[in-house]
Amino acid sequence: MQRQISQIPAIQITCINKPNRNSDHEAIENLGRGVEKWPQQTVVTAIDYRTHRFYTLVNGVRAWLETRQGRYRRYVQTVADKKWQNNLLHLPECP
């Protein structure tokens, strides 16, 4: 039996780690909130298996993270108003 979306814990992502913030070719390595952070593939697995939901809050707009299939692996990207966006790149670096 699948869990109802409202029953899945939601976590706000407030920061990311990326080796080179300005590179379009390097992926986000970690996503987090404060001092707590997770590797991107852990977040992908949590979303795909519906154990957790993740979202960003940028300029007062909540955008949910969803997974996408890239050329080599799955990754996360935000969706707001049914539009794929890259709100994660607006977040500061995690400590």
C-alpha positions in Angstrom: 0.0 0.0 0.0 1.4 3.4 -1.0 1.5 6.2 1.6 -0.6 9.3 1.0 1.6 12.3 0.1 0.4 14.1 3.3 1.8 11.2 5.4 5.3 11.5 4.0 7.7 13.7 6.1 8.6 17.0 4.4 12.0 18.5 4.8 13.0 22.0 3.7 16.3 22.2 1.9 18.1 25.4 2.8 21.6 24.9 1.3 23.6 22.9 -1.2 27.2 21.9 -1.9 28.5 22.0 -5.4 32.3 21.7 -6.3 32.1 24.7 -8.6 29.0 26.9 -8.2 29.4 28.5 -11.6 29.8 25.3 -13.6 26.8 24.0 -15.6 28.6 20.6 -15.9 29.1 19.8 -12.2 26.3 18.3 -10.2 25.1 19.2 -6.8 26.9 16.8 -4.3 24.9 17.5 -1.1 21.6 19.1 -0.1 20.9 20.1 3.5 19.4 22.3 6.2 21.8 24.0 8.6 24.5 21.6 9.6 22.5 18.5 8.5 23.1 17.4 4.9 22.7 14.4 2.6 24.3 13.3 -0.6 22.2 14.0 -3.6 21.7 10.3 -4.4 20.3 9.7 -0.8 17.7 12.4 -1.5 16.9 10.8 -4.9 16.3 7.5 -3.2 14.2 9.0 -0.5 12.0 10.7 -3.0 11.7 7.7 -5.3 10.8 5.4 -2.5 8.5 8.0 -0.9 10.2 7.9 2.5 10.6 11.7 2.5 9.6 14.8 0.5 11.9 17.8 0.1 11.2 21.4 -0.9 12.9 24.8 -1.2 11.4 28.1 -0.2 13.0 30.8 -2.4 11.5 34.3 -2.5 8.4 33.1 -0.7 7.7 30.4 -3.3 7.7 26.7 -2.2 9.1 24.3 -4.9 9.1 20.6 -4.4 12.0 18.5 -5.4 11.4 15.7 -7.9 13.7 13.3 -9.5 14.7 13.2 -13.1 16.8 10.8 -15.2 20.0 12.3 -16.4 22.5 10.9 -18.9 24.4 8.9 -16.3 22.2 8.9 -13.1 19.1 10.2 -11.5 19.2 13.7 -10.0 16.9 16.2 -8.2 15.3 19.4 -9.6 12.6 21.6 -8.2 9.1 21.9 -9.6 6.8 24.8 -8.9 3.5 25.4 -10.7 4.2 22.4 -12.8 7.3 24.0 -14.3 10.8 22.5 -13.8 13.0 25.1 -12.2 16.5 25.2 -10.7 15.7 26.9 -7.4 18.4 24.8 -5.7 21.1 26.9 -7.3 19.7 30.0 -5.5 20.5 28.4 -2.1 23.7 29.2 -0.2 26.5 26.7 0.4 26.1 24.2 3.2 28.7 24.5 6.0 
